[in-house]
């Protein structure tokens, strides 16, 4: 009897959680929260793929070619990036840098170079990438330490926590939360099911 009631309780909790996630995601789409986040692709499309990223995450590095392939093969999607620095202090620094690059409209270029970076992340690396991409370095440094970007990261973390997202990469397509490094074929199948 105890086991049965525990199982029922767990099932009820999962159902409540699922409803809560659906409400949070409905709000995310209806309020167009994604429009304030870095994104690429067809910005008018309602087929939205969200990826939570940490620049110290090996699996995030592996999903970059998948994202590039999706962009090449689908002209009716938009991909939204949520910087979710959870692995180390340098993850947070890297997230601030990529969001500072976004202030100069080169988020995806910066994001790609940073994910392809084989060296450890430090300020020099982050500034070097900004210089390679011909960013305004003074503005970049200022934006990196701005309250706006710090607050954006706090919002990202709150959003991830509200959906019980624990790791990177995590994708959201429609109302599905997909933790882990999904390959191209799996994501393609889910996108086609949602379109």
C-alpha positions as CSV (number, residue, x, y, z in Angstrom):
1,X,0.0,0.0,0.0
2,X,2.8,2.4,0.9
3,X,4.7,1.7,-2.3
4,X,1.5,2.1,-4.3
5,X,0.7,5.5,-2.7
6,X,4.3,6.6,-3.2
7,X,4.0,5.7,-6.9
8,X,0.8,7.6,-7.2
9,X,2.3,10.6,-5.4
10,X,5.3,10.5,-7.8
11,X,3.0,10.3,-10.8
12,X,0.9,13.2,-9.5
13,X,4.0,15.3,-8.9
14,X,5.3,14.5,-12.4
15,X,2.0,15.5,-13.9
16,X,1.9,18.8,-11.9
17,X,5.5,19.5,-13.0
18,X,4.6,18.8,-16.7
19,X,1.6,21.2,-16.5
20,X,3.9,23.9,-14.9
21,X,6.5,23.4,-17.7
22,X,3.8,23.8,-20.3
23,X,2.6,27.0,-18.7
24,X,6.1,28.4,-18.5
25,X,6.8,27.5,-22.2
26,X,3.4,28.9,-23.3
27,X,4.4,32.2,-21.7
28,X,7.8,32.0,-23.3
29,X,6.3,31.8,-26.8
30,X,3.2,34.0,-26.3
31,X,5.2,36.8,-24.7
32,X,7.8,36.4,-27.4
33,X,10.6,36.2,-24.7
34,X,12.8,34.6,-27.4
35,X,12.9,37.9,-29.3
36,X,15.2,39.4,-26.7
37,X,17.6,36.5,-26.9
38,X,20.4,35.8,-29.5
39,X,18.9,34.0,-32.5
40,X,19.6,33.1,-36.0
41,X,17.6,31.9,-39.0
42,X,14.1,32.9,-40.1
43,X,13.1,35.3,-37.4
44,X,9.5,35.3,-38.6
45,X,9.2,31.5,-38.3
46,X,7.2,30.0,-35.5
47,X,9.3,26.8,-35.6
48,X,11.7,27.7,-32.8
49,X,14.6,25.6,-31.6
50,X,16.0,26.8,-28.3
51,X,19.5,25.6,-27.1
52,X,20.9,26.1,-23.7
53,X,24.7,26.5,-24.0
54,X,27.8,26.5,-21.7
55,X,31.1,27.3,-23.5
56,X,33.0,24.8,-21.3
57,X,30.7,22.0,-22.3
58,X,32.2,19.4,-24.6
59,X,28.8,18.3,-25.8
60,X,27.8,21.8,-26.7
61,X,31.0,21.9,-28.9
62,X,29.8,18.7,-30.6
63,X,26.3,20.2,-31.4
64,X,27.7,23.2,-33.3
65,X,28.0,21.3,-36.6
66,X,24.4,20.0,-36.0
67,X,23.2,23.6,-35.6
68,X,25.0,24.6,-38.8
69,X,23.5,21.7,-40.7
70,X,20.0,22.6,-39.5
71,X,20.5,26.2,-40.7
72,X,21.7,25.0,-44.1
73,X,18.8,22.5,-44.6
74,X,15.8,24.4,-43.1
75,X,14.9,27.8,-44.2
76,X,11.8,27.9,-42.0
77,X,13.3,27.7,-38.5
78,X,14.8,30.0,-36.0
79,X,17.4,28.9,-33.5
80,X,17.5,30.8,-30.1
81,X,20.5,30.5,-27.8
82,X,20.3,30.7,-24.1
83,X,23.7,31.2,-22.4
84,X,23.5,29.0,-19.3
85,X,26.9,29.1,-17.6
86,X,26.8,26.3,-15.0
87,X,30.2,24.5,-15.3
88,X,32.7,27.0,-14.0
89,X,33.5,30.7,-13.4
90,X,35.0,31.0,-16.9
91,X,31.6,29.8,-18.3
92,X,30.0,32.9,-16.9
93,X,32.8,35.1,-18.3
94,X,32.4,33.4,-21.7
95,X,28.6,33.9,-21.6
96,X,29.1,37.6,-20.8
97,X,31.5,37.8,-23.8
98,X,29.1,36.1,-26.2
99,X,26.3,38.4,-25.1
100,X,28.6,41.4,-25.5
101,X,29.2,40.2,-29.1
102,X,25.4,40.1,-29.5
103,X,25.3,43.8,-28.7
104,X,27.3,44.2,-31.9
105,X,25.2,41.8,-33.9
106,X,27.9,39.1,-34.2
107,X,26.6,36.6,-31.6
108,X,26.6,33.5,-33.8
109,X,30.0,34.2,-35.2
110,X,31.5,34.8,-31.7
111,X,29.6,31.8,-30.3
112,X,31.0,29.5,-33.1
113,X,34.6,30.6,-32.7
114,X,34.3,30.2,-28.9
115,X,32.8,26.7,-29.1
116,X,35.6,25.8,-31.6
117,X,38.2,27.1,-29.2
118,X,40.5,24.4,-27.9
119,X,42.4,26.4,-25.3
120,X,41.1,27.2,-21.8
121,X,38.9,30.2,-21.6
122,X,40.3,33.4,-20.1
123,X,39.9,37.1,-20.7
124,X,42.7,37.2,-23.2
125,X,41.1,34.4,-25.3
126,X,37.7,36.3,-25.2
127,X,39.3,39.6,-26.3
128,X,41.4,37.9,-29.0
129,X,38.2,36.4,-30.5
130,X,36.5,39.9,-30.4
131,X,39.5,41.4,-32.2
132,X,39.5,38.7,-34.8
133,X,35.9,39.5,-35.5
134,X,36.7,43.2,-35.7
135,X,34.5,44.2,-32.8
136,X,34.7,47.5,-31.1
137,X,36.9,46.3,-28.2
138,X,36.1,49.2,-25.9
139,X,32.3,48.7,-26.3
140,X,32.8,44.9,-26.0
141,X,34.6,45.3,-22.7
142,X,32.1,47.7,-21.4
143,X,29.1,45.5,-22.4
144,X,30.8,42.4,-20.9
145,X,30.7,44.0,-17.4
146,X,27.3,45.8,-17.9
147,X,24.4,45.3,-15.6
148,X,22.2,44.5,-18.6
149,X,24.2,41.5,-19.5
150,X,24.6,40.3,-15.9
151,X,20.8,40.5,-15.6
152,X,20.3,38.7,-18.8
153,X,22.4,35.8,-17.5
154,X,20.4,35.8,-14.2
155,X,17.2,35.6,-16.2
156,X,18.5,32.7,-18.3
157,X,19.4,30.8,-15.1
158,X,16.0,31.5,-13.6
159,X,14.3,30.3,-16.8
160,X,16.4,27.1,-16.9
161,X,15.7,26.4,-13.2
162,X,12.0,26.9,-13.7
163,X,12.1,24.1,-16.3
164,X,14.4,22.0,-14.1
165,X,17.1,22.1,-16.7
166,X,20.3,20.8,-15.1
167,X,22.8,20.5,-18.0
168,X,23.9,21.7,-21.4
169,X,23.2,21.3,-24.1
170,X,19.4,21.1,-23.6
171,X,17.1,21.8,-26.5
172,X,13.5,22.9,-26.5
173,X,11.3,22.3,-29.5
174,X,7.7,23.2,-29.1
175,X,6.7,21.9,-25.6
176,X,9.5,19.2,-25.6
177,X,12.5,19.6,-23.3
178,X,15.3,17.5,-24.8
179,X,18.4,17.2,-22.5
180,X,21.6,16.1,-24.1
181,X,23.5,16.4,-27.4
182,X,20.9,15.4,-30.0
183,X,22.3,14.6,-33.4
184,X,21.0,16.1,-36.6
185,X,18.7,13.2,-37.6
186,X,16.9,13.2,-34.2
187,X,16.4,17.0,-34.2
188,X,15.3,16.9,-37.9
189,X,12.6,14.3,-37.0
190,X,11.4,16.3,-34.0
191,X,11.3,19.6,-36.1
192,X,9.3,17.9,-38.8
193,X,6.9,16.5,-36.2
194,X,6.4,20.1,-34.8
195,X,6.0,21.9,-38.2
